Amino acid sequence: DQPDQLAIAAPKPAVAHNRELALEQRYSTITFSELDDISSRLAAGLMQMGVTPGTRLALLVPPSIDFITWVFALLKSGAVSILIDPGMGKDNLINCLTKAEPAGFIGIPKVHAVRLLMKRRFSKAKHNVT
């Protein structure tokens, strides 16, 4: 066990390619201990919202430390993760989500704006996190 070991290093979009900066300045990092702590708190929050094992939640967060932390939180809560490739196009994405009938969405504000605009399609989405 090495909880203080680096678990994830994700490039900071604005400066990742600037080789003049130190690695710590170009990458966001998180240790295994931090990943465990944050994902446990997120999982507890989901469970307090009423998420139970088997609850289907759509995860629509850009690739990042947050994305990976949410994946761990979903696993810890027992929720079923709906992971969809955003590159499939808007119509296919919406059709896929409609068929999956998520009980909630974890996503960026734009995702929740679309969810609210299409309230009838996503009427079962009661557990939503921005």
DASUL-V807512 format. One record per residue. RES is the residue in one letter. PHI is phi in whole degrees, -180 to 180 (none if undefined). PSI is psi in degrees with one decimal (none if undefined). D_LAST is the distance of its C-alpha to the last C-alpha in Angstrom with 1 decimal. Layout:
# DASUL-V807512
{{RES	PHI	PSI	D_LAST} {RES	PHI	PSI	D_LAST}}
This chain:
# DASUL-V807512
{{D	none	125.9	32.6} {Q	-136	75.7	31.4} {P	-63	-21.6	28.1} {D	-92	3.6	28.3} {Q	-71	150.7	28.7} {L	-64	126.6	26.3} {A	-99	-43.3	23.9} {I	-141	138.8	21.9} {A	-129	117.0	22.6} {A	-116	134.4	20.4} {P	-63	139.7	21.8} {K	-83	117.2	20.5} {P	-52	-41.3	20.6} {A	-72	-25.7	22.5} {V	-129	3.4	25.2} {A	-58	-32.5	25.4} {H	-93	-0.4	28.6} {N	-84	95.3	30.4} {R	-70	-10.4	32.9} {E	-76	-19.3	34.3} {L	-88	151.6	31.4} {A	-67	155.6	31.4} {L	-54	-39.9	29.2} {E	-62	-27.2	27.2} {Q	-85	-20.8	26.4} {R	-97	-14.9	25.5} {Y	-129	141.5	23.2} {S	-88	140.0	20.3} {T	-132	160.7	21.5} {I	-150	139.0	20.7} {T	-88	168.4	23.4} {F	-61	-39.6	23.7} {S	-63	-45.1	23.7} {E	-65	-41.8	20.5} {L	-60	-44.4	18.9} {D	-64	-45.6	20.3} {D	-64	-50.7	19.3} {I	-65	-45.4	15.6} {S	-67	-32.9	15.2} {S	-66	-40.8	17.3} {R	-68	-40.0	15.3} {L	-64	-42.6	12.0} {A	-62	-42.4	14.4} {A	-62	-40.5	15.8} {G	-63	-41.7	12.7} {L	-61	-44.3	12.2} {M	-66	-36.0	15.9} {Q	-66	-28.0	15.8} {M	-77	-9.2	13.4} {G	106	6.4	16.3} {V	-72	128.0	15.5} {T	-121	164.1	19.0} {P	-53	132.1	20.7} {G	97	-12.1	20.7} {T	-65	128.6	17.6} {R	-87	121.1	16.3} {L	-126	131.1	12.7} {A	-85	128.8	11.8} {L	-107	110.7	10.4} {L	-127	73.8	9.8} {V	-126	137.7	9.3} {P	-60	151.8	12.4} {P	-54	122.9	15.2} {S	-175	179.2	14.9} {I	-62	-39.4	15.2} {D	-58	-42.7	11.4} {F	-58	-50.1	12.1} {I	-65	-39.2	15.3} {T	-62	-42.2	13.9} {W	-65	-38.6	11.5} {V	-59	-45.8	14.6} {F	-63	-40.5	16.7} {A	-63	-42.1	14.4} {L	-64	-41.8	14.6} {L	-62	-43.7	18.3} {K	-65	-33.2	18.8} {S	-80	-15.4	17.4} {G	87	2.7	19.5} {A	-69	155.0	16.9} {V	-92	122.7	17.9} {S	-85	129.0	15.8} {I	-103	106.6	15.8} {L	-110	122.7	16.0} {I	-127	137.7	17.1} {D	-72	114.4	18.8} {P	-67	-12.8	17.3} {G	-75	-3.6	20.9} {M	-77	-6.2	22.2} {G	96	151.0	21.7} {K	-59	-49.1	19.6} {D	-63	-45.2	22.0} {N	-64	-39.2	22.3} {L	-61	-48.2	18.6} {I	-65	-41.9	18.2} {N	-63	-41.8	21.4} {C	-62	-46.9	20.4} {L	-66	-37.6	17.2} {T	-62	-45.3	19.3} {K	-67	-33.4	21.9} {A	-74	-21.0	19.7} {E	48	61.7	18.5} {P	-65	146.5	15.2} {A	-85	-0.4	14.6} {G	178	168.4	10.8} {F	-128	136.0	8.2} {I	-115	115.1	5.9} {G	-168	177.8	5.3} {I	-73	162.3	5.6} {P	-53	-36.9	6.1} {K	-60	-39.1	9.4} {V	-61	-44.1	8.7} {H	-71	-30.5	7.4} {A	-64	-44.7	10.5} {V	-65	-42.7	12.7} {R	-58	-43.4	11.7} {L	-69	-37.0	12.7} {L	-67	-28.8	15.7} {M	-111	42.3	16.8} {K	-53	-38.9	16.3} {R	-65	-38.6	19.7} {R	-69	-30.4	19.0} {F	-118	43.8	16.0} {S	-65	-22.1	17.4} {K	-84	-6.0	16.9} {A	-78	92.0	13.1} {K	-106	-18.6	12.8} {H	-110	89.9	10.4} {N	-120	136.1	6.9} {V	-134	131.5	3.8} {T	-99	none	0.0}}
